[in-house]
Amino acid sequence: MRSTHWATPQQAGNGALGIMCSSSIGRPALLPNALSDVQDLKPFAQVELVVLDLDGTLLTSSDDLPTKTEWGKRSHLVNRLKSRGVPLTLATGRALAGARPAIEAVSRHKDTPVILYNGSVVMTAAGVLLAQRVLSTESIDALTAVVTSVGGSALLYWLHADLAGRLDGEWATFVGQGNPPEREFNGLPVSLMESVPLDSNCVAALLWSEDATVRTQLAAALEHIPGISPTVSGSRYIEVRPFGSSKAVGLESLLGYLRIPPSHVMAIGDNDNDVELLQAVGVSVCVANASTQAQSSSRFQTTYPSTNGVIEALQLVTQARRLLTGKITRHGND
């Protein structure tokens, strides 16, 4: 049965923390630097978790892989933060297949959850599903009917977990015009629907068309399908999430699992799909090349864009914790 739900094994007895999203902050302040008053570093010394967006933030481009030598500085900072008791994790729109190399490089603790599919899925780095928001059968059928009648193409993303909640399969299936791609951009092979187990759940969809008129018609038709949240992504794609899912909602489940208050979390992002995440944490940071909405939802802005901005922010956390105190740590000792 495929239905919309949160599958949250930790709800009983774990006390999930409610997240209060702030309204738009306005123009963000630049991050403190070596000339700043030491008290300006206090919020950064209290950070207990860093949540990173992936594309455009931690990664400059799609081929910016952890296996490359350019990752040396990032890996060094991950290790320094770990030694000071500050784990890092990811909040991304990617599938597990596309995020796995970065997860292995950043989430060194296998029980530290990551947020995938823009918040539809929360799972530990070891592969245990903690929460998932899924598309109902009715929503999937309606979406498929729209693509069939209007035109264009779609990829549906499916997950399957065993009885213990451990992910044991991830698939992308194709609906629409023309020939399906052999692989999609996460590297997942595009599968036939017959190869997907019947009790799998659809957690996201991606629609596209080379024809601008068809894209407009698809976007308009999707607005009338209950249970979904469509977002135009760039000039070609329309992303579809289950209604009510977001990186901020995924973060709430993640923090309930780790028992960390949102006020002690730093989030770093660059785009509109990071806005709710940035509004949900105590220390929100956008990179220098962030979108206008991401900037207006952040307390701080880095001096540098993308990866260099992330390095700047992570260095600040390590510096602040070293200068102010080693007694704030909850996940390790300085």
Buried (B, 14 or more C-beta within 10 A) or exposed (E): EBEBBBBBEBBEEBEBBEBEBEEEBEEBEEBBEEEEEEEBBBBBBBBBBBBBBBBBBBBBEEEBEBEEEEBEBBEEBBEBBBEBBBBBBBBBBBBBBBBBBBBEBBBBBEEBBBBBBBBBBBBBBEBBBBBBBBBBBBBBEBBBEBBEEBBBBBBBBBBBBEEEBEBEBBBBBBBBBEEBEEEBBBEBEBBEEEEBEEEBBBBBBBBBBEEEEBBEBBBEBBEEBEBBBBBBBEEEBBBBBBBEBBBBBBBBBBBBBBEBBBBBBBBBBBBBBBBBBBBBBBBBBBBBBBBEBBBBBBBBBBEBBBBBBBBBBBBBBBBBBBEBEEEBBEBBEB
